[in-house]
Amino acid sequence: MSTFKNIQGRNIRSYTTNPDNPLEGQMWYNQTELKLKGVTASGAWSSSSPLLIATATASMFGTQNAAIYAAGQALTPGPSPTANTLEYNGSGWTSLPTLASGARKELGGCGTTTAGLVFGGFPPTTGNTEEWNGSAWSEQNNLGTARYKAGSAVGASQTAALAVGGTKGSSPYRSNNVEEYDGSSWTAVTVIPTTVRTLGGLGTQTAFLGFGGYTDANTTQPASTASFEYDGTNWTAGGSLLVGTASQGGAGTQTAGLAFGGRTPSPTRLNTTVDYDGTSWSANPATLGTGRSGIQGTGAGSNTAASTAGGATATTLSTTEEYNFGTNTITAAAWAAGGNMNVGRDLLAGAGTQTAALGFGSEAPPGSGTAGNKSESYDGTSWTETPTLQTKRDSLAGAGTQTAALAFGGDSDPGGGAAPTGATEEWNGSSWSEQNDMSTARRLHAGAGTQTAGLAIAGYAPPSNTTAVEEYDGSSWTTGGAVSVSRRSLSAAGTQTAGLAFGGFATSNSSATEEYGGESWTTGGSLLTARNGIYGMGLQTAALASGGSNPSRVSSTEGYDGTSWSTRPNMGTARAYGGAAGTQTAGLAFAGSTPSLTAATEEFTGETTSLNIVDITTS
């Protein structure tokens, strides 16, 4: 009789806990859990940061963590075609220059983030072709047959593209035309054996796989189960799909493909995933979190690392999802509810980390229009009241840690006509003590740094907003380099010598971002959404901006990488003017207004990866 030792050449080892860094296929006995366990590879979809605008029927191409999303039908404003271009970096989306030839939807595309191609679309039905060079679009020679809903070889290059089937602008509308692009012009080649539109596609110009789609003008009829392989010259029949599907996404190669989503028949949207091995299709147990159609997929050359975004159900979506096959389980970044503060309030300040935070000052009691001096500490689960500030105030700023915090500026008489204060206090973990005042009294300013190296940035110093910046050395304030944009209600992150200021209100809501090097400020990448009253946290090169007002409360979150902002998962509750602490991957947002005052706390956790350890037996 064969045993594990006979087959593998070794016995199964026994551990009191799971071993460190086990490998795929490794098995062991966990003495504590009394279970035989092991590491196995599997596939799964996980959510990622949303598109800036809910959009469907766009062109999406590139790789899982470096993709372009161009044009499509946007929900806002609209629904209507858009010329938007977005780029995905594996964490979130950022905005790029729009298409050169205008808005359209139902277009095809392929390529990379620095060498992309889009073609076709409508309205009106067009053969427009554009190349992307990493910074701008340029118009090229049009398709020979103007069309939309054509299939694309999404893994193809900018200089070797393929457009298959689609819908023309005149009768007979459905097309079997196939054209190849050589980096300059399109050439008609062997037609696909059937007329089809909304065909799923993957692979390259000389190794293409097309699947599903509608061969009938009536989308309430079943979609096709047929698939076809193209070798650069001829078409041959491939294996039949398990379910007829149209307007779905694809990734991978002709012999190792992945298809997902789609509809069959309208308006049913699928969340299923299927694999292709070069001969036949098989069910993949991984399912999209949201079933949808009107999508394309990325993952050029890979059926183990793909992504898709947007699409439609009964409405247009902004959802982004990533597919991974391997021994790791990916948990998406997300906001989750934490413990409520003891008192709902806004216009307060914060310091510390996600599991050791301090919130102080504010408007209190709730709705009274009078300043408060309440202070509370957070242990990662609940808030506890601590000794109060010496000076009651709201619209103040903070810096430091839970046991060594700094509170400065603010308004001690909100709505009462009194001048802002420059009062500064230090917290030592048990009490607040007054220190030397700021030189410029102000409110609605931003704070960064530590208790002994703090930074006070801009704000409102009657009768106007100010650009003034001051540095604190643990004893007194001195003048620092002024910001270039005068504004209030802005947010900040980072340190005294590597600070970041973003958002706020000048003459209108601002998207301005500025970076501080200890002496002067330089312009950084603009926020995707201009707003004020943002929850800001993190470092100059790894910051998080969440919530805010523009002019109503928003829940959108953005991450900064030292160059540009990109989307992150939204907060659970749209709000502004609260306290914040922590980092880009372990952030904390508390209290604020929705516009009603709230005591709610939310915790942000960045994407995490862990080994896929499974139970093989239970005894």
TATA-V955905 format. One record per residue. RES is the residue in one letter. SS is DSSP state (H for helix, E for strand, C for the rest). PSI is psi in whole degrees, 0 to 359 (NA if undefined). D_LAST is the distance of its C-alpha to the last C-alpha in whole Angstrom. Layout:
RES;SS;PSI;D_LAST / RES;SS;PSI;D_LAST
This chain:
M;C;133;22 / S;C;141;21 / T;C;168;18 / F;H;320;17 / K;H;321;20 / N;H;322;22 / I;H;314;22 / Q;H;343;22 / G;C;11;23 / R;C;160;21 / N;C;162;17 / I;C;126;15 / R;E;157;15 / S;E;134;13 / Y;E;153;15 / T;C;330;15 / T;C;179;15 / N;C;141;16 / P;C;156;18 / D;C;136;22 / N;C;53;23 / P;C;158;21 / L;C;162;22 / E;C;132;22 / G;C;347;19 / Q;C;140;18 / M;E;150;14 / W;E;163;13 / Y;E;123;10 / N;E;110;10 / Q;C;330;10 / T;C;316;11 / E;C;348;9 / L;C;46;6 / K;E;146;5 / L;E;126;7 / K;E;165;10 / G;E;172;14 / V;E;128;17 / T;C;154;19 / A;C;144;23 / S;E;168;24 / G;E;147;27 / A;E;150;28 / W;E;142;31 / S;E;148;31 / S;E;154;34 / S;E;193;37 / S;C;144;41 / P;C;160;43 / L;C;159;46 / L;C;325;49 / I;C;134;50 / A;C;126;49 / T;E;145;50 / A;E;168;49 / T;C;38;51 / A;C;172;51 / S;E;130;51 / M;E;130;48 / F;E;167;47 / G;E;211;46 / T;E;176;43 / Q;C;319;40 / N;C;13;41 / A;E;85;45 / A;E;156;46 / I;E;137;49 / Y;E;114;49 / A;E;135;53 / A;C;214;55 / G;C;183;54 / Q;E;116;54 / A;E;148;54 / L;C;325;53 / T;C;126;55 / P;C;159;58 / G;C;216;58 / P;C;136;57 / S;E;159;59 / P;E;153;58 / T;E;159;58 / A;C;11;59 / N;C;147;56 / T;E;131;54 / L;E;152;51 / E;E;137;49 / Y;E;131;45 / N;C;14;44 / G;C;343;40 / S;C;322;40 / G;C;182;43 / W;E;145;47 / T;E;157;50 / S;E;142;53 / L;E;173;56 / P;C;145;59 / T;C;166;60 / L;C;147;61 / A;C;328;64 / S;C;11;65 / G;C;178;64 / A;C;143;61 / R;E;166;59 / K;E;176;56 / E;C;44;55 / L;C;165;55 / G;E;171;54 / G;E;168;53 / C;E;176;51 / G;E;205;51 / T;C;180;50 / T;C;346;51 / T;C;355;54 / A;C;79;55 / G;E;170;54 / L;E;135;56 / V;E;154;56 / F;E;152;59 / G;C;196;60 / G;C;180;59 / F;E;170;61 / P;C;154;63 / P;C;172;65 / T;C;128;64 / T;C;157;64 / G;C;11;64 / N;C;135;64 / T;E;135;62 / E;E;144;61 / E;E;143;60 / W;E;130;58 / N;C;12;58 / G;C;344;56 / S;C;340;59 / A;C;158;61 / W;E;146;61 / S;E;137;64 / E;E;142;66 / Q;E;186;66 / N;C;138;67 / N;C;159;66 / L;C;148;64 / G;C;323;66 / T;C;111;65 / A;C;136;64 / R;C;168;61 / Y;E;169;58 / K;C;32;55 / A;C;151;55 / G;E;147;52 / S;E;145;51 / A;C;90;49 / V;C;343;48 / G;C;3;47 / A;C;168;50 / S;E;170;53 / Q;C;332;56 / T;C;7;58 / A;E;69;56 / A;E;168;55 / L;E;132;55 / A;E;124;56 / V;E;125;55 / G;E;211;56 / G;E;194;57 / T;E;127;59 / K;C;173;63 / G;C;356;66 / S;C;165;68 / S;C;141;67 / P;C;129;66 / Y;C;311;63 / R;E;143;60 / S;E;151;60 / N;E;11;59 / N;E;142;61 / V;E;134;59 / E;E;145;60 / E;E;142;59 / Y;E;135;60 / D;C;14;61 / G;C;355;62 / S;C;312;65 / S;C;166;66 / W;E;144;64 / T;E;132;65 / A;E;136;64 / V;E;191;62 / T;C;130;61 / V;C;154;60 / I;C;146;56 / P;C;346;56 / T;C;152;56 / T;C;131;57 / V;C;149;54 / R;E;165;54 / T;C;41;51 / L;C;134;49 / G;E;148;46 / G;E;152;46 / L;E;171;45 / G;E;203;46 / T;E;181;49 / Q;C;327;53 / T;C;3;53 / A;E;70;49 / F;E;145;49 / L;E;120;46 / G;E;142;47 / F;E;146;45 / G;C;214;46 / G;C;177;49 / Y;E;127;52 / T;C;356;54 / D;C;148;56 / A;C;340;58 / N;C;111;56 / T;C;356;52 / T;C;352;52 / Q;C;158;51 / P;C;143;48 / A;C;166;48 / S;C;148;48 / T;C;358;45 / A;C;150;47 / S;E;152;46 / F;E;140;49 / E;E;138;49 / Y;E;133;52 / D;C;12;52 / G;C;347;55 / T;C;310;58 / N;C;158;56 / W;E;139;54 / T;E;153;51 / A;E;137;49 / G;C;188;45 / G;C;154;42 / S;C;138;42 / L;C;153;40 / L;C;327;38 / V;C;135;40 / G;C;128;43 / T;C;147;43 / A;E;158;46 / S;C;43;47 / Q;C;173;43 / G;E;159;42 / G;E;155;41 / A;E;164;40 / G;E;205;40 / T;E;174;42 / Q;C;332;43 / T;C;357;41 / A;E;74;38 / G;E;165;38 / L;E;130;37 / A;E;144;38 / F;E;151;37 / G;C;204;39 / G;C;185;42 / R;E;150;44 / T;C;113;44 / P;C;172;46 / S;C;137;48 / P;C;21;47 / T;C;125;43 / R;E;139;41 / L;C;150;38 / N;C;10;35 / T;C;159;34 / T;E;139;33 / V;E;152;34 / D;E;147;34 / Y;E;131;37 / D;C;13;37 / G;C;348;41 / T;C;313;40 / S;C;162;38 / W;E;145;36 / S;E;154;33 / A;E;138;31 / N;E;129;29 / P;C;345;26 / A;C;136;28 / T;C;144;30 / L;C;146;33 / G;C;330;33 / T;C;116;37 / G;C;139;38 / R;C;163;41 / S;E;183;44 / G;C;37;47 / I;C;159;45 / Q;C;173;45 / G;C;158;42 / T;E;179;42 / G;C;46;41 / A;E;119;43 / G;C;5;42 / S;C;131;38 / N;C;14;36 / T;C;352;33 / A;E;94;35 / A;E;169;37 / S;E;160;39 / T;E;160;41 / A;E;157;43 / G;C;215;45 / G;C;189;45 / A;E;145;46 / T;C;242;44 / A;C;347;47 / T;C;173;48 / T;E;144;48 / L;C;157;45 / S;C;2;45 / T;C;136;41 / T;E;137;40 / E;E;147;36 / E;E;141;35 / Y;E;133;33 / N;E;136;31 / F;E;122;28 / G;E;193;26 / T;C;357;24 / N;E;144;25 / T;E;125;24 / I;E;126;28 / T;E;121;28 / A;C;152;32 / A;C;146;35 / A;E;158;35 / W;E;143;37 / A;E;152;35 / A;E;137;36 / G;C;189;37 / G;C;141;38 / N;C;148;42 / M;C;164;45 / N;C;333;47 / V;C;128;50 / G;C;134;50 / R;C;166;53 / D;C;181;54 / L;C;38;56 / L;C;176;54 / A;E;163;53 / G;E;163;49 / A;E;163;48 / G;E;205;45 / T;C;180;42 / Q;C;327;39 / T;C;1;37 / A;C;79;41 / A;E;165;43 / L;E;132;47 / G;E;134;49 / F;E;153;52 / G;E;187;56 / S;E;180;56 / E;E;123;58 / A;C;145;58 / P;C;163;58 / P;C;127;56 / G;C;3;59 / S;C;339;62 / G;C;13;63 / T;C;152;63 / A;E;154;62 / G;E;164;59 / N;E;16;58 / K;E;145;54 / S;E;135;51 / E;E;148;48 / S;E;150;45 / Y;E;134;41 / D;C;14;38 / G;C;351;36 / T;C;312;35 / S;C;161;38 / W;E;142;42 / T;E;133;44 / E;E;138;48 / T;E;170;50 / P;C;144;53 / T;C;162;56 / L;C;154;58 / Q;C;325;61 / T;C;121;63 / K;C;137;62 / R;C;158;61 / D;E;181;60 / S;C;32;60 / L;C;178;59 / A;E;161;57 / G;E;164;54 / A;E;168;53 / G;E;205;50 / T;C;180;47 / Q;C;333;46 / T;C;358;48 / A;C;75;51 / A;E;164;52 / L;E;130;55 / A;E;133;57 / F;E;144;60 / G;C;192;63 / G;C;189;63 / D;E;117;65 / S;C;355;65 / D;C;66;67 / P;C;126;66 / G;C;356;68 / G;C;356;71 / G;C;357;73 / A;C;153;72 / A;C;152;72 / P;C;167;68 / T;C;156;67 / G;C;11;67 / A;C;138;65 / T;E;135;62 / E;E;146;60 / E;E;143;57 / W;E;129;54 / N;C;12;53 / G;C;346;49 / S;C;338;51 / S;C;161;55 / W;E;143;57 / S;E;140;60 / E;E;144;63 / Q;E;187;64 / N;C;139;67 / D;C;158;67 / M;C;154;67 / S;C;323;70 / T;C;108;70 / A;C;139;69 / R;C;167;66 / R;E;167;64 / L;C;36;61 / H;C;180;61 / A;E;153;57 / G;E;150;56 / A;E;171;54 / G;E;206;53 / T;E;178;53 / Q;C;328;55 / T;C;1;57 / A;E;69;57 / G;E;165;57 / L;E;125;59 / A;E;125;61 / I;E;122;61 / A;C;217;64 / G;C;193;64 / Y;E;117;67 / A;E;98;70 / P;C;135;73 / P;C;15;74 / S;E;172;72 / N;E;157;69 / T;C;158;69 / T;C;1;68 / A;C;139;68 / V;E;137;65 / E;E;148;65 / E;E;138;63 / Y;E;135;62 / D;C;14;61 / G;C;355;60 / S;C;312;64 / S;C;167;66 / W;E;142;66 / T;E;159;68 / T;E;132;69 / G;C;184;66 / G;C;133;67 / A;C;145;67 / V;C;159;65 / S;C;338;67 / V;C;115;66 / S;C;123;67 / R;C;163;65 / R;E;172;63 / S;C;33;59 / L;C;174;58 / S;E;165;55 / A;E;165;54 / A;E;170;51 / G;E;205;51 / T;C;179;53 / Q;C;329;57 / T;C;358;57 / A;C;68;55 / G;E;163;55 / L;E;126;55 / A;E;136;57 / F;E;152;56 / G;C;201;57 / G;C;189;59 / F;E;120;63 / A;C;259;66 / T;C;349;68 / S;C;178;65 / N;E;139;61 / S;C;146;61 / S;C;5;58 / A;C;139;60 / T;E;134;58 / E;E;143;59 / E;E;138;58 / Y;E;133;59 / G;C;11;60 / G;C;342;61 / E;C;320;65 / S;C;165;65 / W;E;145;63 / T;E;155;62 / T;E;132;61 / G;C;184;58 / G;C;139;56 / S;C;146;57 / L;C;148;54 / L;C;326;53 / T;C;116;54 / A;C;135;57 / R;C;167;57 / N;E;169;57 / G;C;33;55 / I;C;147;52 / Y;E;112;49 / G;E;141;49 / M;E;162;47 / G;E;206;46 / L;E;172;48 / Q;C;325;51 / T;C;3;49 / A;E;73;46 / A;E;163;47 / L;E;131;46 / A;E;120;48 / S;E;148;47 / G;C;200;49 / G;C;189;52 / S;E;132;55 / N;C;76;57 / P;C;343;59 / S;C;167;56 / R;E;143;53 / V;C;159;51 / S;C;357;47 / S;C;146;47 / T;E;140;45 / E;E;148;47 / G;E;143;46 / Y;E;136;48 / D;C;14;48 / G;C;350;51 / T;C;313;53 / S;C;161;52 / W;E;145;50 / S;E;161;47 / T;E;153;45 / R;E;168;42 / P;C;142;40 / N;C;153;42 / M;C;159;42 / G;C;330;41 / T;C;127;44 / A;C;129;48 / R;C;171;50 / A;E;169;52 / Y;C;39;54 / G;C;192;51 / G;E;155;49 / A;E;155;47 / A;E;170;45 / G;E;199;42 / T;C;180;42 / Q;C;332;42 / T;C;356;38 / A;E;71;37 / G;E;164;40 / L;E;129;41 / A;E;130;44 / F;E;148;45 / A;C;203;48 / G;C;194;51 / S;E;148;52 / T;C;355;51 / P;C;352;55 / S;C;149;54 / L;E;141;53 / T;C;152;49 / A;C;3;47 / A;C;146;44 / T;E;139;42 / E;E;143;40 / E;E;133;37 / F;E;131;37 / T;E;126;35 / G;C;170;35 / E;C;136;33 / T;E;154;30 / T;E;133;28 / S;E;156;24 / L;E;143;22 / N;C;83;20 / I;E;127;16 / V;E;156;14 / D;E;125;10 / I;E;320;9 / T;E;164;6 / T;C;4;4 / S;C;NA;0
